[in-house]
Amino acid sequence: MLGRRKSRHESKLKALVEVNMTPLMDLTFMLLILFIITVPILDYTTEVEPPKMTTDTPSQEADDEAIHVTLDKDGNCGVNGTPIAMTELQQMLSSLQSLGRTRVRIRASGVRPYEEVIALLRTAKNCGLGVQLETQSE
């Protein structure tokens, strides 16, 4: 039997069958190192716990000098428990400020748009009063 001679075509096929794995391994190790370095950096977070409310009602001495403005879930405004129209609020706050009141405590419902709370703040500031925002405990 004569020795079979390899043709050019067979040698080219054999060369194509072999895959060089070195570049793939280099890429794998590079990605592994990259993730080992970046994952601890991404894990820096700070836990923040809001302060606990100790009382649900304001102190009595604060009630004497503060004007209480409320905004309920329906958009109705009240001053010291008396319903008032938003258009008359500035006049009412100015008259109470002339009586010696220096602060306004605003308690607004959480379902009202933020623009309405800002309008209350702006009105109180225009009257020259200090402003405090009250929240309800959940």
DOBA-713348 format. One line per field, with one value per residue (C-alpha): residue number from 1; residue in one letter; z, x, y. Coordinates in steps of 0.5 Angstrom, whole numbers. Layout:
BEGIN
k	[NUM:...] .
r	[A:...] .
up	[Z:...] .
east	[X:...] .
north	[Y:...] .
END
This chain:
BEGIN
k	[1:2:3:4:5:6:7:8:9:10:11:12:13:14:15:16:17:18:19:20:21:22:23:24:25:26:27:28:29:30:31:32:33:34:35:36:37:38:39:40:41:42:43:44:45:46:47:48:49:50:51:52:53:54:55:56:57:58:59:60:61:62:63:64:65:66:67:68:69:70:71:72:73:74:75:76:77:78:79:80:81:82:83:84:85:86:87:88:89:90:91:92:93:94:95:96:97:98:99:100:101:102:103:104:105:106:107:108:109:110:111:112:113:114:115:116:117:118:119:120:121:122:123:124:125:126:127:128:129:130:131:132:133:134:135:136:137:138] .
r	[M:L:G:R:R:K:S:R:H:E:S:K:L:K:A:L:V:E:V:N:M:T:P:L:M:D:L:T:F:M:L:L:I:L:F:I:I:T:V:P:I:L:D:Y:T:T:E:V:E:P:P:K:M:T:T:D:T:P:S:Q:E:A:D:D:E:A:I:H:V:T:L:D:K:D:G:N:C:G:V:N:G:T:P:I:A:M:T:E:L:Q:Q:M:L:S:S:L:Q:S:L:G:R:T:R:V:R:I:R:A:S:G:V:R:P:Y:E:E:V:I:A:L:L:R:T:A:K:N:C:G:L:G:V:Q:L:E:T:Q:S:E] .
up	[0:-2:3:2:1:5:0:1:3:9:12:11:15:20:22:22:27:32:36:40:47:50:48:51:57:58:57:62:67:65:66:73:76:73:77:83:84:82:86:93:91:88:95:99:102:108:112:114:119:120:127:132:133:141:141:136:139:139:146:150:150:142:141:145:140:133:128:126:118:116:109:109:103:100:99:104:108:116:121:128:127:123:115:111:103:100:97:105:108:107:110:116:117:117:122:127:126:128:134:136:133:130:127:123:123:117:117:110:108:104:98:96:91:93:90:95:101:97:96:104:105:101:104:111:109:105:112:115:119:121:118:121:118:122:120:122:125:121] .
east	[0:3:3:-2:0:-4:-7:-6:-14:-13:-8:-12:-18:-13:-11:-18:-20:-15:-17:-13:-16:-10:-14:-20:-17:-14:-20:-24:-18:-19:-26:-25:-20:-25:-31:-27:-24:-31:-36:-33:-33:-41:-43:-41:-48:-50:-56:-61:-66:-71:-72:-77:-83:-84:-91:-96:-99:-95:-93:-97:-92:-91:-99:-99:-95:-96:-101:-103:-105:-108:-109:-114:-114:-120:-116:-119:-115:-116:-113:-113:-118:-123:-124:-122:-121:-114:-115:-116:-110:-105:-110:-111:-104:-102:-107:-105:-98:-100:-102:-96:-95:-89:-89:-94:-94:-97:-100:-102:-105:-100:-104:-104:-100:-93:-95:-100:-96:-91:-96:-98:-90:-90:-96:-93:-86:-89:-93:-86:-87:-83:-85:-85:-88:-91:-92:-96:-93:-95] .
north	[0:7:12:17:24:29:34:42:42:37:41:47:44:41:48:51:46:48:54:58:59:64:70:68:66:73:76:72:73:81:81:77:82:88:85:83:91:94:90:92:100:99:97:103:105:109:107:112:112:117:120:117:122:122:126:127:134:140:143:148:154:153:153:160:164:160:161:154:153:147:144:138:132:136:143:146:151:153:158:156:151:156:155:160:161:161:168:171:167:173:178:174:172:180:181:176:178:185:182:180:173:171:164:160:152:149:142:139:133:128:128:135:137:140:147:148:147:152:157:157:158:164:167:166:169:175:177:177:170:165:158:151:145:139:132:126:120:114] .
END
